[in-house]
Amino acid sequence: MRKIIGTLTIALLLIGGVGLFRGWFSFSTDKEAGKTKLEMTIDQDRVKEDAEAVKSQVHQLGEKIRSSSTDQQEDSVDDQGSAQKSQAGSAQSSEATAAPQQPDL
């Protein structure tokens, strides 16, 4: 139970810190007649903009990874094909360079 509470606390602090840095939250105070008023403002538009930007970057990264893995698969298929061709070519050349067999008399 302590681990869960600790994890949640760290997550909230991390989100709060990032939110303050990114301008998602702002705080203001007013002092009136011996009372202090604390206001917290959440910029929902800024949060949505940042969320969309993150989604876009993740999507672009996913596409880049997919295209990279597709290119690597094509390269490995090409490498395997050329390796098989070179093996077949070397087998044929070794047969051609072997000493001719003498006919049976």
C-alpha positions as CSV (number, residue, x, y, z in Angstrom):
1,M,0.0,0.0,0.0
2,R,2.9,2.4,0.8
3,K,4.4,1.7,-2.6
4,I,1.2,2.6,-4.4
5,I,0.8,5.8,-2.4
6,G,4.4,6.7,-3.1
7,T,4.1,6.0,-6.8
8,L,1.0,8.1,-7.0
9,T,2.7,11.0,-5.1
10,I,5.7,10.9,-7.4
11,A,3.4,10.8,-10.5
12,L,1.4,13.8,-9.2
13,L,4.6,15.8,-8.5
14,L,6.0,15.0,-11.9
15,I,2.8,16.0,-13.7
16,G,2.6,19.2,-11.6
17,G,6.2,20.1,-12.3
18,V,5.8,19.5,-16.0
19,G,2.5,21.4,-16.0
20,L,4.1,24.4,-14.3
21,F,7.0,24.3,-16.7
22,R,4.7,24.0,-19.8
23,G,2.3,26.7,-18.6
24,W,-0.6,24.3,-18.0
25,F,-1.1,25.7,-14.4
26,S,-0.7,29.1,-12.9
27,F,-1.2,30.4,-9.4
28,S,-2.1,33.9,-8.1
29,T,-2.7,35.4,-4.7
30,D,-4.8,38.3,-3.5
31,K,-4.7,39.8,0.0
32,E,-7.8,41.5,1.2
33,A,-8.6,42.6,4.8
34,G,-6.4,40.1,6.5
35,K,-7.4,37.2,4.2
36,T,-5.2,35.6,1.5
37,K,-6.9,34.2,-1.6
38,L,-5.1,31.6,-3.6
39,E,-6.3,30.9,-7.2
40,M,-5.1,28.1,-9.5
41,T,-5.8,28.5,-13.2
42,I,-5.7,25.6,-15.6
43,D,-5.1,26.5,-19.3
44,Q,-7.0,23.6,-20.9
45,D,-6.3,24.8,-24.4
46,R,-2.5,24.6,-23.8
47,V,-2.9,21.1,-22.3
48,K,-4.9,20.0,-25.4
49,E,-2.3,21.5,-27.8
50,D,0.5,19.8,-26.0
51,A,-1.4,16.5,-26.0
52,E,-2.0,16.7,-29.7
53,A,1.7,17.5,-30.3
54,V,2.7,14.5,-28.3
55,K,0.3,12.3,-30.3
56,S,1.6,13.6,-33.6
57,Q,5.3,13.0,-32.5
58,V,4.5,9.5,-31.3
59,H,2.7,8.7,-34.6
60,Q,5.6,10.0,-36.6
61,L,8.0,8.0,-34.6
62,G,5.9,4.9,-35.1
63,E,5.9,5.4,-38.8
64,K,9.6,5.9,-38.8
65,I,10.1,2.6,-36.9
66,R,7.8,0.8,-39.2
67,S,9.5,2.0,-42.3
68,S,12.9,1.2,-40.8
69,S,11.9,-2.3,-39.9
70,T,10.4,-2.8,-43.4
71,D,13.6,-1.6,-45.0
72,Q,15.7,-3.9,-42.8
73,Q,13.5,-6.9,-43.7
74,E,13.8,-6.1,-47.4
75,D,17.6,-5.7,-47.0
76,S,17.9,-9.1,-45.2
77,V,15.8,-10.7,-47.9
78,D,18.1,-9.1,-50.5
79,D,21.2,-10.2,-48.6
80,Q,19.8,-13.8,-48.3
81,G,19.1,-13.9,-52.0
82,S,22.5,-12.6,-53.0
83,A,24.2,-15.0,-50.5
84,Q,22.3,-17.9,-52.1
85,K,23.3,-16.7,-55.6
86,S,26.9,-16.4,-54.5
87,Q,26.9,-19.9,-53.0
88,A,25.4,-21.3,-56.2
89,G,27.9,-19.5,-58.3
90,S,30.8,-20.7,-56.2
91,A,29.6,-24.3,-56.4
92,Q,29.4,-24.0,-60.1
93,S,32.8,-22.5,-60.4
94,S,34.3,-25.2,-58.1
95,E,32.8,-27.8,-60.4
96,A,34.3,-26.1,-63.4
97,T,37.8,-25.8,-61.9
98,A,37.9,-29.4,-60.6
99,A,40.3,-31.7,-62.5
100,P,38.6,-33.5,-65.4
101,Q,37.9,-37.1,-64.7
102,Q,39.7,-39.6,-66.8
103,P,37.6,-41.8,-68.9
104,D,37.5,-45.5,-68.0
105,L,39.4,-47.6,-70.5
